[in-house]
Amino acid sequence: MALSPSARIWLHRVGAFLGLAGVIFVGIRLHDYAGQIDFHSLGVGGYAAIAALAGLYGASNLLLALGWRRLLGYLGVPVSRFWAIDAYAISQLAKYVPGNIFQFAGRQAIGVAAGIGNRPLAKSTAYELAVLVVGGALFVPLLLPLVGTPDYLGWISFAATVTVALWLAGRVGGAVFRAAAVFYLGFLTLSGLVFVAAFGLAGGPHDFALYPAVAGAYVLAWLVGLVTPGAPAGLGIREAVLLFLLGGLSSSPVILLAVVIGRTITVLGDLLFFAGGLVAGRIYRVGNERN
């Protein structure tokens, strides 16, 4: 059903409002985290590392936007790369609003305002959640060293499960669906590596053999937070899971400091991605005006 110009305007406003609400909640979170970290103890190197990791995490969000674009293409709705990045970045900050659903509502509103049907947008969200849940579960084998198994067994099991999962994705959904799965897995992998670095900054063990297990623990904690209703960006859930999984590697204060540093990095990264999305949206609109 075609939308009237006024309906499109209001849908754009709803999406923008949810994004703005996300910005406000992000600001509150940053203020809270700043009070929990002794930034003076990090030194100049620590500051630089946090800034670099925030940039890396912000860039990793591009993989989410590009994965979503592929899912829309799989559903027969081709969209511009810049539009997908803009829509995803604006709506993504709403995940910090209590409820853990507003990022999806904002993206739905922005998509409908752009002329995309409700059905393919809703299906793309359902597929995205399914891919993220399955993708996050694929990281579980990396946790095997935490229960005393050899390190190589976790690596081999992880590589085997990812290979089989991508093969199945290609068989079921074709090359486009498999490409979307690769983008989402890339995001999860980078997220885990960013937390590994945060764990190191907090004083965690500098043992390369344990890095995959720490990354796997973070991805699993992120996944539990994602599927927990009402937890904005998994707040509280992620911390509890990490304390349980990593308790045998470090003390609770070190793990909590790593979580706080990691939260600071991801919040700053989300803000950078939001800013980048605004630039992408500007490029998209300028390109349309020229055409």
Beta strands, then each sheet from edge to edge (+ up, - down):
end
